[in-house]
């Protein structure tokens, strides 16, 4: 029982600025710094809020290009989000999102890929939450990136769970 209490007492609180580690060729390969601060880009698929599974689900699964920008202190500056198609045309929708994200990233002056540290934020697009949100799961707070579903937690070193 003593070890449980010690572990509970040593639990870290969620930091004000959440580190996110850069991983080439994986889920966080489009994050880094630019002359205006920091950026986090992704290509994601989402279902509209309130959607319940139907046989025509591919028509409801939308692909998006996403680029969030932050200042050097991690404050959210803005988000560019564009829907590029549905799962019905999977390859074309994903390719369009990847091409659009590449254009946006190429337009960032001084872009350099690497680790970032940002503050929680919320942005809605077409009724879908995009952001880094503090949540509690099984009594422990963590930060969840939506709609990417990347979870950040202790030891707050930039690693994540999917």
LUMKOL-392619 format. One line per 5 residues: their letters; for each residue x, y, z of C-alpha. Coordinates in Angstrom, 2 decimals, padded with zeros to 5 digits. Example, Ala and Ser with C-alpha at 12.3 -4.5 7.8 and 13.67 -1.06 7.14 Angstrom:
2
AS	012.30/-004.50/007.80 | 013.67/-001.06/007.14
***
This chain:
162
XXXXX	000.00/000.00/000.00 | 002.86/002.36/000.74 | 004.27/002.07/-002.81 | 000.85/002.97/-004.25 | 000.68/006.13/-002.11
XXXXX	004.21/007.13/-003.07 | 003.42/006.64/-006.78 | 000.23/008.66/-006.39 | 002.02/011.48/-004.61 | 004.74/011.60/-007.27
XXXXX	002.25/011.84/-010.17 | 003.08/014.88/-012.25 | 000.46/017.44/-013.16 | -000.18/018.32/-016.78 | 002.36/020.96/-017.80
XXXXX	001.12/024.26/-019.24 | 003.15/023.54/-022.38 | 002.97/020.02/-023.83 | 006.08/018.69/-025.59 | 005.49/016.75/-028.82
XXXXX	008.38/014.75/-030.23 | 009.22/014.77/-033.92 | 009.22/011.29/-035.49 | 010.33/011.16/-039.14 | 008.13/009.00/-041.36
XXXXX	005.50/008.54/-038.67 | 002.56/010.34/-037.03 | 004.49/013.49/-036.02 | 006.67/013.94/-039.09 | 005.10/017.29/-040.05
XXXXX	005.83/019.32/-036.91 | 008.53/021.85/-036.22 | 009.51/025.50/-036.20 | 009.23/028.35/-038.66 | 010.05/032.06/-038.60
XXXXX	006.66/032.78/-036.97 | 006.93/030.14/-034.23 | 005.91/026.48/-034.35 | 003.65/024.33/-036.53 | 001.80/021.02/-036.38
XXXXX	000.47/019.53/-039.61 | -001.38/016.33/-040.38 | -003.65/014.50/-042.78 | -006.61/012.99/-040.94 | -009.93/011.33/-041.60
XXXXX	-012.96/012.13/-039.45 | -016.63/011.36/-039.25 | -019.06/014.24/-038.67 | -020.16/014.86/-035.08 | -023.05/012.61/-034.16
XXXXX	-022.48/010.16/-037.00 | -023.59/006.61/-036.27 | -022.36/003.72/-038.37 | -024.29/003.07/-041.58 | -023.62/000.83/-044.56
XXXXX	-022.56/003.86/-046.61 | -019.91/004.88/-044.04 | -017.25/005.68/-046.71 | -019.39/008.61/-047.87 | -019.35/010.03/-044.32
XXXXX	-015.62/009.64/-043.60 | -013.98/012.91/-044.66 | -010.25/013.44/-045.28 | -008.64/016.74/-044.26 | -005.37/018.60/-044.58
XXXXX	-004.59/020.35/-041.27 | -001.99/022.94/-040.31 | -001.99/024.53/-036.85 | 000.43/027.36/-036.09 | 001.70/028.55/-032.71
XXXXX	003.93/031.34/-031.47 | 007.30/030.55/-029.91 | 005.67/030.30/-026.46 | 003.23/027.64/-027.73 | 000.08/029.80/-027.97
XXXXX	-002.26/028.80/-030.81 | -002.16/031.37/-033.63 | -004.50/029.74/-036.10 | -005.56/026.67/-038.02 | -005.88/025.93/-041.71
XXXXX	-008.16/022.98/-042.34 | -009.57/021.85/-045.65 | -011.69/018.84/-046.50 | -010.27/017.08/-049.55 | -012.75/014.26/-050.13
XXXXX	-014.32/011.17/-048.67 | -013.32/007.57/-048.18 | -015.33/006.72/-051.30 | -012.36/008.09/-053.26 | -009.74/007.17/-050.66
XXXXX	-006.53/007.47/-052.67 | -007.53/010.72/-054.40 | -008.74/012.25/-051.12 | -005.56/011.33/-049.21 | -003.29/012.43/-052.07
XXXXX	-005.11/015.78/-052.29 | -004.74/016.31/-048.52 | -001.04/015.41/-048.58 | -000.42/017.72/-051.55 | -002.27/020.60/-049.88
XXXXX	-000.41/020.13/-046.59 | 002.90/020.07/-048.47 | 001.99/023.39/-050.16 | 001.12/024.96/-046.81 | 004.33/023.67/-045.19
XXXXX	006.47/024.82/-048.13 | 005.01/028.32/-047.69 | 006.25/028.59/-044.06 | 009.38/030.76/-044.13 | 012.33/029.23/-042.27
XXXXX	010.55/025.86/-041.82 | 012.58/023.28/-039.91 | 011.16/019.94/-038.74 | 011.70/018.99/-035.12 | 010.22/018.73/-031.61
XXXXX	007.66/021.31/-030.53 | 006.04/022.37/-027.26 | 002.51/023.84/-027.42 | -000.30/024.84/-025.12 | -003.70/023.15/-025.14
XXXXX	-006.12/024.65/-027.68 | -009.47/023.97/-029.34 | -010.61/024.71/-032.88 | -013.81/023.50/-034.54 | -014.21/022.90/-038.26
XXXXX	-017.44/021.54/-039.76 | -018.57/020.65/-036.24 | -015.45/018.52/-035.57 | -012.99/019.24/-032.77 | -009.38/019.85/-033.82
XXXXX	-007.04/020.61/-030.94 | -004.95/019.54/-027.99 | -007.33/018.96/-025.10 | -006.69/018.06/-021.46 | -008.74/015.03/-020.42
XXXXX	-008.92/012.56/-017.54 | -008.74/008.82/-018.17 | -008.84/006.34/-015.28 | -008.16/009.17/-012.83 | -005.08/010.47/-014.66
XXXXX	-004.95/013.67/-016.69 | -003.38/013.61/-020.13 | -003.44/015.68/-023.32 | -005.23/014.29/-026.38 | -004.67/015.61/-029.90
XXXXX	-007.90/015.58/-031.89 | -008.88/014.24/-034.30 | -005.49/012.55/-034.67 | -006.04/010.59/-031.42 | -002.51/010.97/-030.11
XXXXX	-002.32/010.89/-026.31 | 000.46/012.68/-024.39 | 001.13/011.90/-020.73 | 003.77/011.41/-018.05 | 006.69/011.65/-018.18
XXXXX	005.80/014.53/-020.57 | 008.81/013.89/-022.77 | 007.08/014.31/-026.14 | 006.21/010.64/-026.62 | 002.62/009.61/-027.27
XX	000.18/006.70/-027.43 | -002.27/006.03/-030.23
***
